[in-house]
Amino acid sequence: MSHNTDQQCLVSRTFLVHVRTDADIRHGRLLGRIEHVQSGDAAHFQSIDELVSFMTILLERRSHA
């Protein structure tokens, strides 16, 4: 795999996650916004399940493209 391909793979799997200040992770209250860096697709999440679901959908979409 070339360096260029490594970089493309890395970027295609990169997410920016913003956790809100009123989140209480210890008590299962995870709130924020996630953005897929390469596509710009973004979503708000209110749980770890929503966060992981968004990532899974985007990564599966990219692997089938």
C-alpha positions in Angstrom: 0.0 0.0 0.0 1.4 3.4 -1.0 1.7 6.3 1.4 -1.0 8.1 -0.7 -3.4 5.2 -0.2 -2.6 5.0 3.5 -3.5 8.7 3.8 -6.7 8.3 1.9 -7.7 5.4 4.1 -6.9 7.4 7.2 -9.0 10.4 6.1 -11.9 8.2 5.0 -12.1 6.8 8.6 -11.6 10.1 10.4 -14.4 11.7 12.5 -14.6 14.9 14.4 -16.6 14.4 17.7 -17.8 17.3 19.7 -19.2 16.3 23.2 -21.5 19.0 24.7 -20.5 20.5 28.0 -23.8 19.2 29.6 -23.0 15.6 28.8 -22.6 13.3 31.8 -20.7 10.4 30.3 -20.4 8.6 33.7 -24.2 8.4 33.9 -24.7 7.5 30.3 -25.7 10.9 29.1 -23.6 11.5 26.0 -24.7 14.4 23.9 -22.9 16.1 20.9 -22.2 16.3 17.3 -20.2 14.0 15.0 -18.9 14.8 11.5 -17.3 12.6 9.0 -14.2 14.6 7.8 -14.0 13.3 4.3 -17.7 13.7 3.3 -18.8 16.4 5.7 -21.8 14.3 6.7 -22.8 15.2 10.3 -25.3 14.3 12.9 -26.2 15.1 16.5 -26.2 12.3 18.9 -27.8 11.7 22.3 -26.3 8.4 23.2 -23.2 6.2 22.6 -25.4 4.0 20.5 -26.3 6.9 18.1 -22.7 7.9 17.9 -21.5 4.4 17.0 -24.5 3.9 14.6 -23.5 7.0 12.6 -19.9 5.9 12.4 -20.9 2.4 11.4 -23.2 3.6 8.6 -20.6 5.9 7.2 -17.8 3.4 7.3 -20.0 0.7 5.8 -21.1 3.0 3.0 -17.4 3.9 2.2 -16.3 0.2 2.2 -19.1 -0.6 -0.4 -18.3 2.3 -2.6 
